[in-house]
């Protein structure tokens, strides 16, 4: 890590779900929520704005969204204004860009905000938009949208390692249970026992409805600042200590192994190396559980267990509070929903709130110091990772 130290000092989220609001209204709503959550923050403090948005051109028929968001949030960025797009990692990409700008001295106080409005009157149109994430000319005509692709991943993991539907359901049950403590989660008010999950309709075998994250509307925002300003906004900053990213293919013909996510291993290794820690030092992790099989393979890629052991890791409760590592305490993508641009921001917000001790006790990690946030995008071909440390640190 070089340059100035950078701190995560607060944030806010709208409720996630099927929202009767427009894309623009979500941006306005999260702006109001941010200033309510951070009364110390003034609009004139913010010199830069980074907007994570995956597909507003298709979902909302709106491009040039960064100045639109600035206006709706009451901000007038005077140093950097930009949009970041990296499909499901668009939100984390905004945070990474804000971090880089502050570390380099190009910004002092930056807001990273993610906005996505995915529910359209015609869901066929929404699903067609999602098909643009993969190689449109080749993978698209073959029907390789997210559910079929991750179903192939699950089938292969089952074939190679004996992973079971019950183990997939263990991931879903855990994350939906955590979501029951998160009022902003799409499924906050719904309970999903493991036996119920195993009876839900099949989407793409072996993945059932509860194995898949939802098409979701929502927005979230966080504030990052240079180190000398951190204590102005909070007593419990989350310091950015490490970051890593890796991409190894795009067209599915070049994917290689479906169950060995080499890109995530590289990104994790780089982020932990930068932070000068190991996986065993982590206290919590926000992993990209777009599908239950994703979290299982991510356990393995993170080094929490060996190849093929992720299913047993889930079934044994080792990703719970009090287990090896608390994973997806806000409810994950499965419990919260997955508004593409807002997801990575919401994950970072959970880390900050865990460090500050402001989440409900039922999901509070005991005295957390180190946290990791992971997003994948596309067909698990791009992996983005950030590591945070609580408090002043060294």
C-alpha positions as CSV (number, residue, x, y, z in Angstrom):
1,X,0.0,0.0,0.0
2,X,1.3,3.5,-0.9
3,X,0.2,7.1,-0.5
4,X,-2.1,8.4,2.2
5,X,-4.1,6.1,4.5
6,X,-7.8,6.0,3.7
7,X,-10.7,5.4,6.1
8,X,-14.3,4.2,5.7
9,X,-16.2,6.5,8.1
10,X,-19.9,5.8,7.6
11,X,-22.7,5.3,5.2
12,X,-26.4,4.4,4.7
13,X,-28.7,2.2,2.6
14,X,-32.2,2.3,1.3
15,X,-34.4,-0.8,1.8
16,X,-33.7,-3.4,-0.8
17,X,-36.5,-5.1,-2.7
18,X,-39.1,-4.7,-5.4
19,X,-39.5,-0.9,-5.0
20,X,-42.2,1.3,-6.5
21,X,-39.6,4.0,-7.1
22,X,-37.5,5.1,-10.1
23,X,-33.7,4.9,-10.5
24,X,-33.5,8.6,-9.8
25,X,-35.7,8.4,-6.7
26,X,-33.4,5.7,-5.3
27,X,-30.4,8.0,-5.7
28,X,-32.3,10.8,-3.9
29,X,-33.4,8.4,-1.2
30,X,-30.0,7.2,-0.4
31,X,-28.6,10.7,-0.3
32,X,-31.2,11.7,2.3
33,X,-30.4,8.5,4.3
34,X,-26.7,9.2,4.2
35,X,-27.0,12.7,5.7
36,X,-29.4,11.5,8.3
37,X,-26.9,8.7,9.3
38,X,-23.9,11.1,9.3
39,X,-25.0,14.4,10.8
40,X,-21.3,15.5,10.9
41,X,-21.1,15.3,7.1
42,X,-21.9,18.4,5.2
43,X,-22.6,18.4,1.4
44,X,-19.8,21.0,0.9
45,X,-17.3,18.5,2.6
46,X,-17.7,16.1,-0.3
47,X,-15.2,16.9,-3.1
48,X,-15.6,13.7,-5.1
49,X,-18.4,11.2,-6.1
50,X,-18.0,7.7,-7.5
51,X,-21.2,6.1,-8.7
52,X,-21.4,2.3,-9.1
53,X,-24.1,1.3,-11.6
54,X,-24.1,-1.8,-13.7
55,X,-26.9,-1.3,-16.3
56,X,-28.9,1.9,-15.9
57,X,-28.9,2.3,-19.7
58,X,-31.0,-0.9,-20.0
59,X,-32.9,-0.9,-16.7
60,X,-33.7,2.8,-16.5
61,X,-32.9,4.1,-20.0
62,X,-30.5,6.6,-18.5
63,X,-26.9,7.2,-19.1
64,X,-24.5,9.9,-17.8
65,X,-25.7,9.0,-14.4
66,X,-22.9,10.4,-12.2
67,X,-24.0,14.1,-12.5
68,X,-27.6,12.9,-12.1
69,X,-26.8,11.2,-8.8
70,X,-24.7,14.2,-7.6
71,X,-27.7,16.5,-8.2
72,X,-30.2,14.1,-6.5
73,X,-27.9,13.8,-3.5
74,X,-27.3,17.5,-3.2
75,X,-23.6,17.3,-4.0
76,X,-21.4,19.4,-6.2
77,X,-18.2,17.4,-6.8
78,X,-15.3,19.7,-7.5
79,X,-12.4,17.2,-7.8
80,X,-13.5,13.9,-9.3
81,X,-16.9,12.7,-10.6
82,X,-17.2,9.4,-12.3
83,X,-19.3,6.2,-12.8
84,X,-17.8,2.8,-12.4
85,X,-19.2,-0.3,-14.1
86,X,-18.1,-3.8,-13.4
87,X,-21.4,-5.7,-13.4
88,X,-22.0,-7.2,-10.0
89,X,-18.8,-5.6,-8.6
90,X,-19.7,-2.1,-9.8
91,X,-20.2,-0.9,-6.2
92,X,-16.9,-2.2,-4.9
93,X,-15.3,-0.7,-8.0
94,X,-16.6,2.7,-6.9
95,X,-15.1,2.2,-3.5
96,X,-11.8,1.1,-4.9
97,X,-11.7,4.2,-7.2
98,X,-12.5,6.4,-4.3
99,X,-9.8,4.8,-2.2
100,X,-7.2,5.2,-5.0
101,X,-8.1,8.8,-5.5
102,X,-7.7,9.7,-1.8
103,X,-4.5,7.7,-1.4
104,X,-3.1,9.5,-4.4
105,X,-4.0,13.0,-3.0
106,X,-6.6,13.7,-5.7
107,X,-9.5,13.7,-3.2
108,X,-10.0,14.2,0.5
109,X,-13.6,13.3,1.1
110,X,-15.4,11.0,-1.3
111,X,-18.8,9.4,-1.5
112,X,-19.1,6.0,-3.2
113,X,-22.7,5.2,-4.0
114,X,-24.3,2.3,-5.8
115,X,-27.7,2.4,-7.4
116,X,-29.7,-0.2,-9.3
117,X,-33.3,-0.5,-10.4
118,X,-33.7,-4.0,-11.8
119,X,-37.4,-4.7,-11.6
120,X,-39.2,-3.7,-14.8
121,X,-42.8,-4.1,-15.8
122,X,-41.7,-6.8,-18.3
123,X,-39.3,-9.2,-16.5
124,X,-38.3,-10.7,-19.9
125,X,-36.7,-7.4,-20.7
126,X,-34.9,-7.4,-17.3
127,X,-33.6,-10.9,-17.9
128,X,-32.5,-9.9,-21.4
129,X,-30.5,-7.1,-19.9
130,X,-28.8,-9.5,-17.5
131,X,-27.7,-11.5,-20.6
132,X,-25.5,-8.6,-21.6
133,X,-23.1,-9.3,-18.7
134,X,-21.6,-12.3,-20.4
135,X,-20.2,-12.5,-23.9
136,X,-23.3,-11.3,-25.7
137,X,-22.3,-12.6,-29.2
138,X,-21.4,-16.1,-28.1
139,X,-22.5,-17.0,-24.6
140,X,-25.8,-15.0,-24.8
141,X,-27.3,-17.1,-27.7
142,X,-26.4,-20.2,-25.8
143,X,-28.6,-19.1,-22.9
144,X,-25.6,-18.7,-20.5
145,X,-27.2,-16.2,-18.1
146,X,-26.3,-16.4,-14.4
147,X,-28.7,-19.2,-13.2
148,X,-27.7,-21.7,-15.9
149,X,-24.0,-20.9,-15.6
150,X,-23.9,-21.3,-11.8
151,X,-26.1,-24.4,-12.1
152,X,-23.3,-25.9,-14.2
153,X,-20.8,-24.9,-11.5
154,X,-23.0,-26.6,-8.9
155,X,-23.4,-29.8,-11.0
156,X,-19.6,-30.0,-11.5
157,X,-18.9,-29.5,-7.8
158,X,-21.4,-32.2,-7.0
159,X,-19.8,-34.5,-9.5
160,X,-16.2,-33.9,-8.4
161,X,-16.8,-33.7,-4.6
162,X,-20.2,-35.1,-3.7
163,X,-21.6,-31.8,-2.7
164,X,-25.3,-32.1,-1.9
165,X,-28.5,-30.0,-2.1
166,X,-28.7,-30.1,1.6
167,X,-25.3,-28.4,1.8
168,X,-26.5,-25.7,-0.6
169,X,-29.5,-25.2,1.5
170,X,-27.3,-24.7,4.6
171,X,-25.8,-21.6,3.0
172,X,-29.2,-20.2,2.1
173,X,-30.7,-20.9,5.5
174,X,-27.8,-19.1,7.3
175,X,-27.9,-16.0,5.1
176,X,-31.7,-15.7,5.2
177,X,-31.6,-16.0,9.0
178,X,-29.0,-13.2,9.2
179,X,-31.2,-11.1,6.9
180,X,-34.0,-11.4,9.5
181,X,-32.0,-9.0,11.6
182,X,-31.5,-6.5,8.8
183,X,-34.5,-4.2,8.1
184,X,-33.1,-3.1,4.8
185,X,-32.9,-6.7,3.5
186,X,-35.3,-7.8,0.8
187,X,-36.3,-10.9,2.8
188,X,-36.2,-9.3,6.2
189,X,-39.7,-10.5,7.1
190,X,-39.5,-14.0,5.6
191,X,-38.1,-17.1,7.3
192,X,-36.6,-20.0,5.3
193,X,-36.1,-23.2,7.2
194,X,-33.8,-25.7,5.6
195,X,-36.6,-28.2,4.8
196,X,-38.6,-25.4,3.2
197,X,-35.7,-24.4,1.0
198,X,-35.3,-28.0,-0.2
199,X,-39.0,-27.9,-1.4
200,X,-38.8,-24.7,-3.4
201,X,-39.2,-24.7,-7.2
202,X,-36.2,-25.6,-9.3
203,X,-34.8,-22.7,-11.3
204,X,-31.9,-24.4,-13.0
205,X,-31.1,-27.9,-11.6
206,X,-29.8,-28.3,-9.0
207,X,-30.4,-24.7,-8.0
208,X,-33.8,-24.0,-6.4
209,X,-35.4,-20.6,-5.8
210,X,-33.7,-20.2,-2.4
211,X,-30.3,-20.9,-4.0
212,X,-30.5,-17.8,-6.2
213,X,-30.2,-14.1,-5.3
214,X,-33.0,-11.9,-6.5
215,X,-33.5,-9.2,-9.0
216,X,-33.6,-6.2,-6.6
217,X,-34.0,-2.5,-6.5
218,X,-31.9,-0.5,-4.0
219,X,-29.1,2.0,-3.3
220,X,-26.3,2.3,-0.7
221,X,-23.6,4.9,0.0
222,X,-20.4,5.1,2.0
223,X,-18.0,7.9,2.8
224,X,-14.2,7.5,2.5
225,X,-11.8,10.2,3.7
226,X,-8.1,10.9,4.1
227,X,-6.6,9.8,7.4
228,X,-6.3,13.2,9.0
229,X,-10.1,13.7,8.6
230,X,-11.3,10.3,9.9
231,X,-11.8,11.3,13.5
232,X,-14.0,14.2,12.4
233,X,-16.7,11.8,11.3
234,X,-16.3,8.7,13.5
235,X,-14.5,7.1,16.5
236,X,-14.4,3.8,14.7
237,X,-13.0,4.2,11.2
238,X,-12.5,1.2,9.0
239,X,-9.0,1.5,7.5
240,X,-8.5,0.2,3.9
241,X,-5.5,-2.1,4.4
242,X,-5.5,-4.2,1.3
243,X,-7.0,-4.7,-2.1
244,X,-6.7,-7.2,-4.9
245,X,-8.3,-7.9,-8.3
246,X,-7.9,-10.5,-11.0
247,X,-9.5,-11.4,-14.3
248,X,-8.6,-14.6,-16.2
249,X,-11.2,-15.0,-19.0
250,X,-14.4,-13.7,-20.3
251,X,-15.8,-16.1,-23.0
252,X,-16.9,-19.3,-21.2
253,X,-14.9,-21.3,-23.7
254,X,-11.9,-20.1,-21.9
255,X,-13.2,-20.7,-18.3
256,X,-11.1,-23.7,-17.5
257,X,-12.2,-25.4,-14.2
258,X,-15.6,-24.4,-13.1
259,X,-14.9,-25.3,-9.4
260,X,-11.4,-23.9,-8.9
261,X,-11.7,-20.1,-8.9
262,X,-8.1,-19.2,-9.6
263,X,-9.0,-15.5,-10.0
264,X,-10.4,-15.3,-6.5
265,X,-7.3,-17.0,-5.1
266,X,-5.1,-14.4,-6.8
267,X,-7.2,-11.5,-5.7
268,X,-7.4,-12.7,-2.1
269,X,-3.6,-13.4,-2.0
270,X,-2.8,-9.9,-3.2
271,X,-5.3,-8.2,-0.7
272,X,-4.0,-10.2,2.3
273,X,-0.4,-9.6,1.2
274,X,-1.1,-5.8,1.1
275,X,-2.7,-5.9,4.5
276,X,0.1,-8.1,5.9
277,X,-2.3,-10.6,7.4
278,X,-3.5,-14.2,6.7
279,X,-7.0,-15.7,6.3
280,X,-6.8,-16.9,9.9
281,X,-6.6,-13.2,11.1
282,X,-10.0,-12.3,9.6
283,X,-13.0,-11.9,12.0
284,X,-15.7,-11.5,9.3
285,X,-16.1,-11.7,5.6
286,X,-18.7,-10.5,3.1
287,X,-18.6,-13.0,0.3
288,X,-20.4,-12.8,-3.0
289,X,-23.2,-15.4,-2.5
290,X,-25.1,-14.6,-5.8
291,X,-25.9,-18.4,-5.6
292,X,-25.4,-20.8,-2.8
293,X,-22.7,-22.7,-4.7
294,X,-20.7,-19.4,-5.0
295,X,-20.3,-19.1,-1.2
296,X,-19.3,-22.8,-1.0
297,X,-16.5,-22.4,-3.6
298,X,-15.5,-19.1,-2.0
299,X,-14.9,-20.8,1.3
300,X,-12.4,-23.0,-0.5
301,X,-10.8,-20.2,-2.5
302,X,-10.4,-18.1,0.6
303,X,-8.5,-21.0,2.2
304,X,-11.0,-21.7,5.0
305,X,-11.1,-25.3,3.9
306,X,-9.6,-27.6,1.2
307,X,-10.9,-28.2,-2.3
308,X,-14.3,-29.8,-2.3
309,X,-14.8,-29.3,1.4
310,X,-16.9,-26.1,1.1
311,X,-20.2,-28.0,1.3
312,X,-19.3,-29.7,4.6
313,X,-18.0,-26.3,5.9
314,X,-21.4,-24.9,5.3
315,X,-23.4,-27.8,6.7
316,X,-21.2,-27.8,9.9
317,X,-22.0,-24.2,10.6
318,X,-18.4,-23.0,10.3
319,X,-19.5,-19.8,8.6
320,X,-21.7,-18.8,11.5
321,X,-21.1,-16.5,14.4
322,X,-18.8,-18.5,16.7
323,X,-17.6,-20.7,13.8
324,X,-14.3,-20.4,11.9
325,X,-15.3,-17.1,10.3
326,X,-18.6,-15.2,10.4
327,X,-19.7,-14.9,6.7
328,X,-22.4,-12.6,5.3
329,X,-23.8,-11.4,8.6
330,X,-26.0,-8.7,6.9
331,X,-27.8,-11.6,5.0
332,X,-25.7,-11.8,1.9
333,X,-27.0,-11.4,-1.6
334,X,-29.4,-14.3,-0.9
335,X,-31.1,-12.6,2.0
336,X,-30.7,-9.0,1.1
337,X,-31.2,-9.2,-2.6
338,X,-28.7,-8.1,-5.3
339,X,-29.1,-4.7,-6.8
340,X,-25.9,-4.9,-8.8
341,X,-24.4,-1.5,-8.2
342,X,-25.5,-1.3,-4.6
343,X,-24.3,-4.7,-3.4
344,X,-20.6,-4.0,-2.9
345,X,-21.4,-0.7,-1.1
346,X,-23.8,-2.4,1.2
347,X,-21.2,-5.0,2.1
348,X,-18.7,-2.3,3.0
349,X,-21.4,-0.6,5.1
350,X,-21.9,-3.9,7.0
351,X,-18.2,-3.9,7.8
352,X,-18.2,-0.4,9.1
353,X,-21.3,-1.1,11.3
354,X,-19.7,-4.3,12.6
355,X,-16.6,-2.3,13.6
356,X,-18.8,0.4,15.2
357,X,-20.8,-2.2,17.0
358,X,-24.1,-0.8,15.7
359,X,-25.6,-4.0,14.2
360,X,-28.2,-6.0,16.2
361,X,-26.6,-8.3,18.8
362,X,-27.9,-11.4,17.0
363,X,-25.4,-10.8,14.2
364,X,-22.7,-8.8,15.9
365,X,-19.2,-10.3,15.6
366,X,-17.3,-10.1,19.0
367,X,-14.6,-7.4,18.9
368,X,-13.9,-7.6,15.1
369,X,-10.6,-6.2,13.9
370,X,-10.2,-7.5,10.4
371,X,-12.8,-7.9,7.6
372,X,-12.7,-8.9,4.0
373,X,-15.2,-8.0,1.3
374,X,-15.3,-10.0,-2.0
375,X,-17.3,-9.5,-5.1
376,X,-17.3,-11.6,-8.3
377,X,-18.7,-10.4,-11.6
378,X,-19.8,-12.0,-14.8
379,X,-19.2,-15.7,-14.9
380,X,-17.0,-15.7,-11.9
381,X,-14.3,-14.4,-14.2
382,X,-13.5,-11.2,-12.3
383,X,-12.8,-11.1,-8.6
384,X,-12.4,-8.0,-6.5
385,X,-11.3,-8.0,-2.8
386,X,-10.8,-5.4,-0.1
387,X,-9.5,-5.8,3.4
388,X,-10.4,-3.4,6.2
389,X,-9.0,-3.0,9.8
390,X,-10.9,-1.5,12.7
391,X,-9.7,1.5,14.6
392,X,-6.5,3.4,14.4
393,X,-4.2,0.4,13.6
394,X,-0.5,0.7,13.0
